[in-house]
Amino acid sequence: MKQQIHELIPKAASFFKVVGNETRMKILCTIAHDEVCVDDIAENVNMTKSAVSHQLKILKEEGLVKSRRDGKNIFYSLDDQHVVDIIDIAFIHIEHKLHGKECE
């Protein structure tokens, strides 16, 4: 393997560890296309605001989400489109496997 790939493997493993959590995946899907406040995220994923805030902190530390304060509310969105692209590709792969098709 190229040296550059060796340097990226730990970062990729960390990324997949973070997004591999079902709760965090639900949060990422909730904010995939819109900026969403913590209260609405918590309601959408059926969790407490405190639990969602903890998961958002992990996602933010990994550089996957960004936040914006508006008064008392904090709004979260994805840091870049690549996260959505990777999730979409994962869903396409899973659907193909579920329906017995080869990936195209």
Salt bridges, closest charged atoms under 4 A:
GLU22 OE2 - LYS26 NZ 3.86
GLU35 OE1 - ARG68 NH2 2.71
ASP39 OD1 - LYS49 NZ 3.71
GLU61 OE2 - LYS57 NZ 3.44
ASP80 OD1 - HIS82 ND1 3.29
